[in-house]
């Protein structure tokens, strides 16, 4: 009995959706950097990331289906072929770079959140959040995994509530923006298109990351459904983020954490419990993003270290690696959240185009076409 395309594609899309609804989404920083500075065009640009990511994930699903590869290393060997001995180490560096940027954004937002709640200096709050993520990797990773689904549900519900309140509070202003197709004075829409494209390619690695979940992808329809549901679900959440931030442009653009600025300056008077809800949602977002990023960094580095001396004991090895990357993450975090997201993610996108997107979406389909053509020729000859 064949499994329906929906039952195969939707769960993978849901996992991708859940990974996207993290602290950067809840904070509104994606929207601030890549979308709302261009007014109503932000709704159009919000589709770039889902479209680019879904195409790459769809082709990745087809690669997985054709070759039965369900882990990162096997995926890279198939993708790069005889060049895998060069490209796979480069990919490792790329993946580590992505995790460092993710963790840097997480701890930076954590520092800002603790500053807002307790008045702690940002650097102290950043250090506390970074240390918490490391401790949870060492002794609480299983707890985080078990609670991940519950935290994700709370995260999504809280985000939806926030969208409704933010839009309702500025309904008239938002309506005027829509009817007049509002674009801020001096906005460079052409630059916005390019930045949105780079932002889209910053998620190029998600196809190989999700390959461990693609065992049920058995047909081309399954591959297409996987990409389609990734597009639908992530489009919804990015458009929701634009809905939160856009009605408050241009004033909101001065803030490092736009959503918190909207709550503190516009919503708290009428909804006094909203800051508490926001901080709970943000805490879950930070933990569900920060711990896996830290775990990914530690597990990748641990594989290449010798199991002797101080690295002989698992906890000791993880702690030393984690502390080393913690120092790097803290240094990167000092660049500020806006710089991390704008420059860091744009750099990931630029690298991801030749390293992942072109091999996955152009070179592999060309190879499949040649193989199919060769088989047809052999059948004709027989």
C-alpha positions as CSV (number, residue, x, y, z in Angstrom):
1,X,0.0,0.0,0.0
2,X,1.5,3.3,-1.1
3,X,1.8,6.1,1.5
4,X,0.1,9.4,0.4
5,X,2.4,12.3,-0.6
6,X,0.8,14.4,2.2
7,X,1.7,11.9,4.9
8,X,5.3,11.8,3.7
9,X,5.8,15.5,2.9
10,X,3.9,17.3,5.7
11,X,5.8,15.8,8.7
12,X,9.2,16.9,7.2
13,X,7.8,20.3,6.4
14,X,6.5,20.6,9.9
15,X,10.0,19.8,11.3
16,X,11.5,22.5,9.0
17,X,8.7,24.9,10.1
18,X,9.5,24.2,13.8
19,X,13.2,24.8,13.3
20,X,12.5,28.2,11.7
21,X,10.1,29.4,14.5
22,X,13.0,30.1,16.8
23,X,14.4,33.1,18.6
24,X,15.2,35.0,15.5
25,X,11.6,34.7,14.3
26,X,10.1,35.6,17.7
27,X,12.4,38.6,18.1
28,X,11.4,39.9,14.6
29,X,15.1,40.3,13.6
30,X,14.6,38.5,10.2
31,X,11.9,40.9,9.3
32,X,13.8,43.9,10.5
33,X,16.9,43.1,8.5
34,X,15.5,41.6,5.3
35,X,11.8,42.4,4.9
36,X,10.1,45.4,6.4
37,X,12.7,48.1,5.5
38,X,11.2,47.8,2.0
39,X,7.6,48.3,3.2
40,X,4.9,46.2,1.4
41,X,7.6,44.6,-0.7
42,X,8.4,42.7,2.5
43,X,5.5,40.4,1.9
44,X,7.0,39.5,-1.5
45,X,10.5,39.1,-0.1
46,X,9.1,36.9,2.7
47,X,8.4,34.3,0.0
48,X,12.1,34.1,-1.2
49,X,13.4,32.1,1.7
50,X,10.6,29.5,1.6
51,X,10.8,29.2,-2.2
52,X,14.6,28.8,-2.3
53,X,14.7,26.5,0.7
54,X,11.8,24.3,-0.5
55,X,13.4,23.8,-4.0
56,X,16.7,22.8,-2.4
57,X,14.9,20.5,0.1
58,X,12.8,19.0,-2.7
59,X,15.8,18.1,-4.8
60,X,17.6,16.9,-1.7
61,X,14.6,14.5,-1.0
62,X,15.0,13.2,-4.6
63,X,18.7,12.6,-4.1
64,X,17.9,10.8,-0.8
65,X,15.3,8.7,-2.6
66,X,17.5,7.7,-5.5
67,X,20.5,6.8,-3.4
68,X,19.0,5.7,0.0
69,X,21.3,8.1,2.0
70,X,20.0,9.1,5.4
71,X,23.0,10.6,7.1
72,X,25.0,13.7,6.5
73,X,28.3,12.0,5.4
74,X,26.6,9.7,2.9
75,X,24.6,12.6,1.5
76,X,27.8,14.5,0.9
77,X,29.6,11.6,-0.8
78,X,26.7,11.2,-3.3
79,X,26.4,15.0,-3.8
80,X,30.1,15.6,-4.5
81,X,31.1,12.3,-5.9
82,X,34.9,12.1,-6.6
83,X,35.3,15.6,-5.2
84,X,33.9,14.7,-1.8
85,X,37.3,14.4,-0.2
86,X,37.7,18.2,-0.9
87,X,34.1,19.4,-0.6
88,X,33.0,17.5,2.5
89,X,35.6,19.2,4.8
90,X,34.6,22.5,3.3
91,X,31.0,21.6,4.1
92,X,31.9,20.8,7.7
93,X,33.4,24.2,8.1
94,X,30.3,25.7,6.5
95,X,28.0,23.8,8.9
96,X,30.1,24.8,11.9
97,X,30.0,28.5,10.7
98,X,26.2,28.2,10.5
99,X,25.9,26.7,14.0
100,X,28.2,29.4,15.5
101,X,26.1,32.1,13.9
102,X,22.9,30.5,15.2
103,X,24.3,30.2,18.7
104,X,25.7,33.7,18.7
105,X,22.3,35.1,17.7
106,X,20.7,33.0,20.5
107,X,23.0,34.1,23.3
108,X,22.8,37.8,22.1
109,X,19.0,37.7,22.3
110,X,19.3,36.0,25.6
111,X,21.5,38.8,26.9
112,X,19.0,41.4,25.7
113,X,16.1,39.5,27.3
114,X,17.8,39.2,30.7
115,X,18.7,42.9,30.5
116,X,15.0,43.7,30.0
117,X,13.9,41.5,32.9
118,X,16.6,42.0,35.5
119,X,18.6,45.0,34.2
120,X,21.7,42.9,33.8
121,X,24.4,44.2,31.5
122,X,24.1,42.6,28.1
123,X,27.5,40.8,28.3
124,X,26.5,39.2,31.6
125,X,23.1,38.0,30.2
126,X,24.9,36.7,27.1
127,X,27.4,34.8,29.2
128,X,24.6,33.3,31.4
129,X,22.6,32.1,28.4
130,X,25.7,30.6,26.7
131,X,26.6,28.8,29.9
132,X,23.1,27.5,30.3
133,X,23.1,26.1,26.7
134,X,26.4,24.3,27.4
135,X,25.2,22.8,30.7
136,X,22.0,21.5,29.1
137,X,24.1,19.8,26.4
138,X,26.3,18.1,29.0
139,X,23.6,17.0,31.4
140,X,20.1,18.0,30.1
141,X,20.1,17.2,26.4
142,X,17.6,14.3,26.9
143,X,15.3,16.6,28.9
144,X,15.3,19.2,26.1
145,X,14.6,16.5,23.5
146,X,11.6,15.2,25.5
147,X,10.2,18.6,26.1
148,X,10.9,19.9,22.5
149,X,7.4,19.1,21.1
150,X,5.7,20.9,24.0
151,X,8.0,23.9,23.8
152,X,7.4,24.1,20.1
153,X,3.6,24.1,20.5
154,X,3.8,26.9,23.2
155,X,6.2,28.8,21.0
156,X,3.9,28.7,18.0
157,X,0.7,29.5,20.0
158,X,2.5,32.5,21.7
159,X,3.7,33.8,18.4
160,X,0.2,33.6,16.9
161,X,-1.2,35.5,19.9
162,X,1.5,38.2,19.4
163,X,0.6,38.5,15.7
164,X,-3.0,39.1,16.4
165,X,-2.4,41.7,19.1
166,X,0.3,43.6,17.1
167,X,-1.8,43.9,14.0
168,X,-5.1,44.7,15.9
169,X,-3.3,47.6,17.7
170,X,-2.3,49.3,14.4
171,X,-5.1,48.0,12.2
172,X,-5.8,51.4,10.6
173,X,-2.2,52.2,9.9
174,X,-1.7,48.8,8.4
175,X,-4.8,49.2,6.2
176,X,-3.4,52.4,4.9
177,X,0.0,50.8,4.1
178,X,-1.8,48.0,2.1
179,X,-4.0,50.4,0.1
180,X,-1.2,52.8,-0.7
181,X,1.5,50.0,-1.2
182,X,3.7,51.7,1.4
183,X,7.4,51.8,0.7
184,X,9.6,53.8,3.1
185,X,11.3,56.9,1.6
186,X,14.8,56.1,0.3
187,X,14.2,52.3,0.4
188,X,16.4,50.5,-2.2
189,X,14.1,47.8,-3.4
190,X,16.7,46.3,-5.8
191,X,19.1,45.9,-2.9
192,X,16.3,44.4,-0.9
193,X,15.7,41.7,-3.6
194,X,19.4,40.7,-3.5
195,X,19.5,40.6,0.3
196,X,16.3,38.5,0.4
197,X,17.9,36.1,-2.2
198,X,21.0,35.7,0.0
199,X,18.8,35.2,3.0
200,X,17.0,32.5,1.1
201,X,20.2,30.6,0.3
202,X,21.4,30.9,3.9
203,X,19.1,27.9,4.6
204,X,20.7,25.8,1.7
205,X,22.0,23.2,4.1
206,X,18.6,22.2,5.4
207,X,18.1,19.6,2.7
208,X,21.0,17.5,3.9
209,X,20.1,18.2,7.6
210,X,16.6,16.8,7.0
211,X,17.8,13.8,5.1
212,X,17.7,11.7,8.3
213,X,13.9,12.1,8.3
214,X,13.4,11.1,4.7
215,X,13.2,7.3,4.9
216,X,9.6,7.3,3.7
217,X,10.3,9.3,0.6
218,X,9.8,6.6,-2.1
219,X,8.5,8.5,-5.2
220,X,8.9,11.7,-7.1
221,X,5.5,12.8,-5.7
222,X,6.9,12.3,-2.2
223,X,9.9,14.5,-3.0
224,X,7.7,17.2,-4.5
225,X,5.3,17.1,-1.5
226,X,8.2,17.5,0.8
227,X,9.4,20.6,-0.9
228,X,5.8,21.9,-1.2
229,X,5.0,21.6,2.4
230,X,8.3,23.2,3.4
231,X,7.2,26.2,1.2
232,X,3.7,26.4,2.5
233,X,4.5,26.3,6.2
234,X,7.5,28.5,6.2
235,X,5.7,31.1,4.0
236,X,3.0,31.3,6.6
237,X,5.3,32.0,9.4
238,X,7.5,34.5,7.6
239,X,4.4,36.5,6.4
240,X,3.2,36.4,10.0
241,X,6.5,38.0,11.1
242,X,6.1,40.8,8.6
243,X,2.5,41.3,9.9
244,X,3.9,41.9,13.4
245,X,6.6,44.4,12.5
246,X,5.5,46.3,9.4
247,X,2.7,48.4,11.0
248,X,5.3,49.9,13.3
249,X,7.8,50.9,10.6
250,X,9.9,53.1,10.6
251,X,10.1,53.7,14.3
252,X,10.6,50.0,15.2
253,X,13.8,49.7,13.0
254,X,15.9,51.4,15.7
255,X,15.5,48.4,18.0
256,X,17.8,45.3,18.1
257,X,14.7,43.2,19.1
258,X,11.7,44.7,17.3
259,X,9.0,42.5,18.8
260,X,10.1,43.4,22.3
261,X,10.1,47.1,21.4
262,X,6.6,46.9,20.1
263,X,5.4,45.2,23.3
264,X,7.1,47.7,25.6
265,X,6.1,50.8,23.6
266,X,2.7,49.9,22.3
267,X,1.0,46.8,23.7
268,X,1.9,46.6,27.4
269,X,-0.6,49.2,28.5
270,X,-3.6,47.4,27.2
271,X,-2.2,43.9,27.7
272,X,-0.1,44.0,30.9
273,X,0.5,40.2,30.8
274,X,2.1,40.2,27.4
275,X,5.7,40.9,28.4
276,X,5.5,37.8,30.7
277,X,4.2,35.7,27.8
278,X,6.8,37.0,25.4
279,X,9.7,36.2,27.8
280,X,8.3,32.7,28.3
281,X,8.0,32.2,24.6
282,X,11.4,33.7,24.0
283,X,13.0,31.5,26.7
284,X,11.6,28.3,25.0
285,X,12.8,29.6,21.6
286,X,16.3,30.2,22.9
287,X,16.6,26.8,24.6
288,X,15.1,24.8,21.6
289,X,17.5,26.6,19.2
290,X,20.6,27.1,21.4
291,X,21.0,23.5,22.8
292,X,20.8,21.7,19.4
293,X,23.2,24.2,17.9
294,X,25.6,23.7,20.7
295,X,25.2,19.9,20.5
296,X,25.8,20.0,16.8
297,X,29.0,21.9,17.2
298,X,30.3,19.6,20.0
299,X,29.4,16.3,18.3
300,X,31.1,17.3,15.0
301,X,34.3,18.4,16.6
302,X,34.3,15.4,19.0
303,X,34.5,13.0,16.0
304,X,37.8,14.4,14.8
305,X,39.5,14.4,18.2
306,X,41.5,11.4,19.5
307,X,39.9,9.5,22.3
308,X,42.8,9.7,24.7
309,X,44.2,12.0,27.3
310,X,41.7,14.7,28.4
311,X,39.4,13.7,25.5
312,X,39.1,10.1,26.7
313,X,36.1,10.9,28.9
314,X,32.9,12.0,27.0
315,X,31.8,14.7,29.4
316,X,35.3,16.1,29.7
317,X,35.7,16.2,25.9
318,X,32.3,17.8,25.4
319,X,33.0,20.4,28.1
320,X,36.3,21.4,26.7
321,X,35.0,21.7,23.1
322,X,31.9,23.5,24.4
323,X,34.0,26.0,26.3
324,X,36.3,26.6,23.3
325,X,33.3,27.4,21.1
326,X,31.6,29.3,23.9
327,X,34.5,31.8,23.8
328,X,34.2,32.1,20.0
329,X,30.4,32.5,20.2
330,X,30.8,35.2,22.9
331,X,33.3,37.1,20.6
332,X,30.9,36.9,17.6
333,X,28.0,38.0,19.8
334,X,29.7,41.3,20.5
335,X,29.1,42.3,16.9
336,X,25.4,42.8,17.8
337,X,22.3,40.9,16.7
338,X,21.6,43.0,13.6
339,X,25.2,42.5,12.3
340,X,25.1,38.8,13.0
341,X,21.9,38.3,11.1
342,X,22.6,40.7,8.2
343,X,26.3,40.0,7.5
344,X,26.4,36.5,8.9
345,X,23.4,35.0,7.1
346,X,24.2,36.8,3.9
347,X,27.6,35.3,4.0
348,X,26.1,31.8,4.5
349,X,23.8,32.4,1.6
350,X,26.6,33.5,-0.7
351,X,28.7,30.4,0.2
352,X,25.7,28.1,0.0
353,X,24.9,28.9,-3.6
354,X,28.1,27.2,-5.1
355,X,28.6,24.8,-2.3
356,X,25.1,23.3,-2.0
357,X,22.4,24.9,-4.2
358,X,24.2,24.5,-7.6
359,X,25.3,20.8,-7.0
360,X,21.9,19.9,-5.5
361,X,19.5,21.7,-7.9
362,X,21.5,21.8,-11.2
363,X,24.4,19.3,-11.3
364,X,22.5,16.4,-9.8
365,X,19.4,16.7,-12.1
366,X,21.8,16.9,-15.1
367,X,23.4,13.7,-13.9
368,X,20.0,12.0,-13.4
369,X,19.0,13.1,-16.9
370,X,22.1,11.6,-18.4
371,X,21.6,8.4,-16.5
372,X,18.0,8.1,-17.7
373,X,19.1,9.0,-21.3
374,X,21.8,6.3,-21.1
375,X,19.3,3.7,-19.9
376,X,16.9,4.6,-22.7
377,X,19.7,4.2,-25.2
378,X,20.6,0.8,-23.8
379,X,17.0,-0.4,-24.0
380,X,16.8,0.8,-27.6
381,X,20.0,-1.0,-28.5
382,X,18.7,-4.2,-26.9
